């Protein structure tokens, strides 16, 4: 399946998120550690789920997923900056099929549990990351072109 990617819109959002990530990384280590998510990994036949437990007050950014995937907020409340540039306040029970190639950010308003699911039988976390995650939008675009998944 091919999709046309609006590189200008993606570029503007990616720049904003890169600036946000840069500022987050400039915060003192003790502050970053205080808001670092805790992860749990769950496996079922044909499915991997990455669960993040995030404290209220944290600002987080997502990874760039190579494939569309289901994400569920099972606890808490967040202000979500979505891949299309809009924001939405979401609470427990919210779910989204996030399109491939999007990057999001969130301000966690209440302690939260966010889970991303990927269809795979892989159990090795490095192999899962390599298969499903691009390090940045540039890597995603090159990967998607090579897979003939996008036209630019």
TORPANU-705353 format. One line per field, with one value per atom (N, C-alpha, C): residue number from 1; atom name; x, y, z. Coordinates in steps of 0.05 Angstrom, whole numbers, plus 5000, padded with zeros to 4 digits. Example, Ala and Ser with C-alpha at 12.3 -4.5 7.8 and 13.67 -1.06 7.14 Angstrom:
// residues 2
pos: c(1 1 1 2 2 2)
site: c(N CA C N CA C)
X: c(5264 5246 5264 5257 5273 5258)
Y: c(4886 4910 4934 4955 4979 5001)
Z: c(5156 5156 5156 5142 5143 5157)
END
This chain:
// residues 152
pos: c(1 1 1 2 2 2 3 3 3 4 4 4 5 5 5 6 6 6 7 7 7 8 8 8 9 9 9 10 10 10 11 11 11 12 12 12 13 13 13 14 14 14 15 15 15 16 16 16 17 17 17 18 18 18 19 19 19 20 20 20 21 21 21 22 22 22 23 23 23 24 24 24 25 25 25 26 26 26 27 27 27 28 28 28 29 29 29 30 30 30 31 31 31 32 32 32 33 33 33 34 34 34 35 35 35 36 36 36 37 37 37 38 38 38 39 39 39 40 40 40 41 41 41 42 42 42 43 43 43 44 44 44 45 45 45 46 46 46 47 47 47 48 48 48 49 49 49 50 50 50 51 51 51 52 52 52 53 53 53 54 54 54 55 55 55 56 56 56 57 57 57 58 58 58 59 59 59 60 60 60 61 61 61 62 62 62 63 63 63 64 64 64 65 65 65 66 66 66 67 67 67 68 68 68 69 69 69 70 70 70 71 71 71 72 72 72 73 73 73 74 74 74 75 75 75 76 76 76 77 77 77 78 78 78 79 79 79 80 80 80 81 81 81 82 82 82 83 83 83 84 84 84 85 85 85 86 86 86 87 87 87 88 88 88 89 89 89 90 90 90 91 91 91 92 92 92 93 93 93 94 94 94 95 95 95 96 96 96 97 97 97 98 98 98 99 99 99 100 100 100 101 101 101 102 102 102 103 103 103 104 104 104 105 105 105 106 106 106 107 107 107 108 108 108 109 109 109 110 110 110 111 111 111 112 112 112 113 113 113 114 114 114 115 115 115 116 116 116 117 117 117 118 118 118 119 119 119 120 120 120 121 121 121 122 122 122 123 123 123 124 124 124 125 125 125 126 126 126 127 127 127 128 128 128 129 129 129 130 130 130 131 131 131 132 132 132 133 133 133 134 134 134 135 135 135 136 136 136 137 137 137 138 138 138 139 139 139 140 140 140 141 141 141 142 142 142 143 143 143 144 144 144 145 145 145 146 146 146 147 147 147 148 148 148 149 149 149 150 150 150 151 151 151 152 152 152)
site: c(N CA C N CA C N CA C N CA C N CA C N CA C N CA C N CA C N CA C N CA C N CA C N CA C N CA C N CA C N CA C N CA C N CA C N CA C N CA C N CA C N CA C N CA C N CA C N CA C N CA C N CA C N CA C N CA C N CA C N CA C N CA C N CA C N CA C N CA C N CA C N CA C N CA C N CA C N CA C N CA C N CA C N CA C N CA C N CA C N CA C N CA C N CA C N CA C N CA C N CA C N CA C N CA C N CA C N CA C N CA C N CA C N CA C N CA C N CA C N CA C N CA C N CA C N CA C N CA C N CA C N CA C N CA C N CA C N CA C N CA C N CA C N CA C N CA C N CA C N CA C N CA C N CA C N CA C N CA C N CA C N CA C N CA C N CA C N CA C N CA C N CA C N CA C N CA C N CA C N CA C N CA C N CA C N CA C N CA C N CA C N CA C N CA C N CA C N CA C N CA C N CA C N CA C N CA C N CA C N CA C N CA C N CA C N CA C N CA C N CA C N CA C N CA C N CA C N CA C N CA C N CA C N CA C N CA C N CA C N CA C N CA C N CA C N CA C N CA C N CA C N CA C N CA C N CA C N CA C N CA C N CA C N CA C N CA C N CA C N CA C N CA C N CA C N CA C N CA C N CA C N CA C N CA C N CA C N CA C N CA C N CA C N CA C N CA C N CA C N CA C N CA C N CA C)
X: c(5017 5000 5018 5014 5029 5012 5026 5013 5030 5017 5032 5038 5063 5071 5076 5063 5067 5092 5115 5140 5143 5131 5132 5118 5094 5079 5093 5102 5117 5143 5156 5181 5176 5155 5150 5143 5127 5120 5145 5161 5185 5204 5207 5224 5215 5189 5178 5184 5179 5184 5214 5231 5260 5269 5257 5264 5254 5230 5220 5238 5246 5264 5290 5301 5326 5324 5302 5298 5294 5281 5277 5304 5321 5348 5366 5360 5376 5369 5347 5339 5359 5362 5380 5374 5394 5391 5372 5373 5355 5326 5320 5293 5284 5301 5294 5289 5306 5302 5276 5267 5242 5218 5220 5197 5201 5223 5228 5207 5194 5174 5187 5170 5178 5165 5179 5169 5165 5144 5139 5134 5144 5141 5124 5104 5085 5086 5083 5084 5061 5048 5028 5034 5023 5028 5021 5041 5037 5035 5040 5036 5057 5068 5085 5072 5071 5060 5080 5085 5104 5087 5088 5072 5090 5081 5096 5079 5092 5079 5092 5076 5087 5075 5092 5082 5069 5050 5037 5059 5056 5076 5097 5100 5120 5112 5132 5128 5143 5130 5142 5139 5156 5153 5154 5140 5139 5162 5164 5183 5169 5184 5173 5169 5144 5137 5137 5148 5148 5121 5105 5079 5057 5033 5010 5008 5000 4998 4977 4967 4947 4960 4951 4960 4936 4938 4916 4925 4910 4914 4895 4906 4889 4886 4902 4900 4909 4896 4905 4893 4907 4897 4922 4920 4943 4932 4949 4944 4962 4951 4965 4969 4993 5000 5003 4984 4982 4999 5003 5018 5008 4982 4971 4973 4987 4991 4970 4949 4928 4934 4920 4922 4895 4895 4870 4875 4857 4859 4846 4861 4851 4852 4835 4835 4833 4835 4835 4812 4818 4799 4804 4820 4827 4844 4839 4856 4858 4880 4886 4901 4895 4912 4929 4954 4972 4984 4982 4993 5023 5033 5062 5074 5098 5113 5105 5089 5081 5097 5100 5113 5094 5091 5073 5087 5074 5084 5060 5065 5043 5053 5035 5038 5020 5031 5016 5003 4977 4961 4956 4953 4949 4967 4977 4993 4980 4996 4984 4998 4982 4993 4985 5006 5003 5016 5001 5011 5010 5033 5035 5037 5022 5022 5032 5048 5060 5056 5047 5043 5070 5079 5105 5107 5123 5130 5158 5171 5198 5196 5217 5219 5243 5262 5286 5280 5283 5275 5291 5316 5332 5321 5314 5303 5276 5259 5233 5236 5254 5259 5269 5288 5299 5277 5259 5238 5216 5208 5184 5190 5215 5220 5242 5237 5257 5269 5294 5307 5298 5290 5280 5264 5252 5236 5252 5277 5294 5297 5303 5306 5279 5257 5231 5226 5231 5226 5242 5268 5285 5276 5268 5258 5232 5214 5188 5191 5209 5215 5225 5244 5256 5234 5215 5194 5171 5174 5153 5126 5129 5105 5096 5113 5105 5115 5101 5110 5114 5135 5141 5140)
Y: c(4976 5000 5025 5042 5067 5090 5108 5132 5156 5178 5203 5217 5223 5236 5265 5282 5311 5318 5319 5322 5350 5370 5396 5396 5385 5384 5366 5343 5325 5339 5353 5367 5388 5403 5424 5412 5391 5378 5364 5352 5338 5358 5382 5403 5411 5416 5424 5403 5377 5356 5352 5357 5356 5378 5402 5423 5416 5405 5396 5375 5355 5334 5345 5364 5377 5391 5406 5419 5399 5378 5357 5345 5340 5329 5348 5374 5395 5397 5385 5387 5371 5379 5365 5335 5319 5290 5281 5293 5285 5290 5312 5318 5298 5293 5273 5246 5238 5211 5210 5232 5232 5226 5235 5232 5210 5195 5174 5152 5144 5123 5096 5080 5052 5035 5014 4997 4969 4957 4928 4917 4894 4881 4856 4854 4831 4817 4791 4775 4755 4752 4732 4721 4698 4687 4708 4716 4735 4764 4770 4798 4806 4830 4842 4868 4873 4898 4911 4937 4953 4972 4968 4983 5004 5029 5051 5061 5063 5075 5103 5124 5151 5168 5183 5200 5225 5235 5261 5282 5301 5322 5317 5292 5285 5295 5302 5308 5286 5272 5250 5254 5241 5240 5211 5205 5177 5171 5145 5136 5138 5136 5137 5108 5099 5072 5068 5046 5040 5030 5020 5009 5021 5022 5031 5011 5022 5004 5014 4996 5002 5011 5033 5043 5048 5041 5044 5058 5078 5091 5077 5061 5045 5058 5078 5092 5121 5140 5167 5185 5208 5229 5243 5250 5264 5285 5304 5322 5312 5302 5288 5306 5310 5325 5303 5302 5280 5285 5264 5266 5285 5292 5310 5339 5344 5372 5382 5366 5374 5364 5376 5366 5356 5337 5326 5317 5324 5313 5286 5266 5238 5227 5207 5194 5164 5150 5121 5111 5091 5080 5090 5111 5122 5102 5098 5082 5095 5089 5101 5081 5080 5066 5088 5088 5109 5102 5121 5115 5112 5097 5095 5122 5126 5151 5175 5171 5194 5195 5218 5222 5240 5233 5247 5256 5274 5283 5284 5283 5285 5297 5313 5322 5305 5291 5272 5288 5288 5304 5288 5262 5244 5219 5206 5182 5165 5154 5141 5115 5098 5073 5074 5073 5074 5049 5035 5010 5011 5004 5002 4972 4963 4935 4931 4910 4904 4874 4868 4840 4826 4809 4795 4772 4753 4731 4736 4758 4764 4769 4761 4765 4783 4785 4801 4831 4847 4875 4891 4885 4898 4892 4866 4858 4871 4872 4885 4914 4929 4957 4961 4944 4947 4942 4923 4917 4939 4949 4966 4996 5004 5032 5044 5068 5084 5103 5109 5127 5156 5164 5191 5191 5214 5216 5211 5220 5216 5186 5171 5142 5129 5138 5128 5133 5157 5164 5146 5143 5126 5097 5087 5059 5056 5075 5074 5075 5092 5093 5066 5054 5029 5007 5009 4989 4995 5018 5028 5032 5042 5048 5077 5094 5122 5133 5154 5170 5198 5211 5238 5258)
Z: c(5000 5000 5000 4981 4980 4991 5004 5014 5005 5001 4994 5020 5024 5049 5044 5059 5057 5073 5059 5072 5086 5075 5088 5115 5116 5141 5161 5151 5169 5179 5161 5169 5190 5188 5208 5235 5235 5261 5272 5255 5265 5277 5264 5276 5303 5306 5332 5353 5346 5365 5371 5351 5356 5376 5373 5392 5420 5422 5448 5460 5444 5455 5463 5448 5455 5483 5487 5512 5535 5530 5551 5559 5539 5545 5559 5557 5571 5600 5609 5637 5654 5680 5698 5699 5701 5702 5723 5747 5769 5762 5747 5739 5717 5698 5677 5689 5708 5721 5736 5748 5763 5745 5720 5701 5680 5683 5663 5665 5643 5644 5653 5666 5672 5651 5642 5620 5630 5619 5622 5594 5589 5563 5566 5548 5549 5522 5523 5499 5499 5476 5471 5443 5436 5410 5388 5373 5351 5360 5385 5395 5416 5412 5432 5441 5467 5478 5496 5491 5507 5524 5550 5568 5582 5582 5595 5618 5641 5665 5668 5667 5666 5688 5702 5724 5714 5729 5723 5722 5703 5700 5680 5671 5651 5624 5608 5580 5565 5547 5533 5503 5488 5459 5450 5428 5419 5401 5395 5375 5348 5326 5299 5291 5288 5282 5252 5242 5214 5203 5221 5213 5231 5221 5238 5261 5284 5307 5327 5343 5363 5389 5400 5426 5443 5469 5488 5513 5522 5547 5567 5585 5603 5630 5636 5661 5657 5671 5671 5650 5647 5629 5617 5592 5578 5559 5553 5531 5509 5488 5466 5442 5434 5409 5388 5369 5350 5325 5310 5286 5265 5266 5247 5256 5279 5288 5307 5312 5331 5359 5378 5406 5415 5434 5444 5472 5490 5517 5517 5527 5526 5554 5560 5586 5583 5606 5606 5588 5572 5553 5525 5522 5495 5481 5455 5438 5411 5398 5372 5355 5330 5311 5299 5309 5300 5273 5254 5227 5228 5209 5207 5201 5212 5206 5222 5242 5258 5285 5295 5321 5337 5362 5379 5404 5419 5445 5463 5489 5508 5534 5546 5573 5590 5610 5626 5649 5649 5668 5694 5692 5714 5709 5730 5726 5705 5687 5663 5657 5643 5632 5602 5585 5556 5544 5527 5516 5486 5473 5444 5437 5417 5409 5381 5377 5351 5345 5321 5313 5307 5325 5321 5340 5333 5351 5362 5355 5365 5395 5409 5438 5446 5427 5432 5427 5449 5447 5426 5422 5401 5373 5369 5343 5338 5359 5357 5349 5364 5358 5329 5321 5293 5272 5277 5258 5257 5280 5282 5284 5292 5299 5281 5271 5258 5278 5276 5296 5293 5269 5265 5239 5232 5208 5183 5183 5159 5154 5175 5172 5163 5174 5166 5136 5127 5099 5080 5087 5070 5070 5094 5097 5080 5083 5070 5039 5030 5001 4991 5006 4998 4998 5016 5017 4998 4983 4965 4980 5004 5020 5018 5008 5005 4978 4970 4947 4959 4950 4960 4937)
END
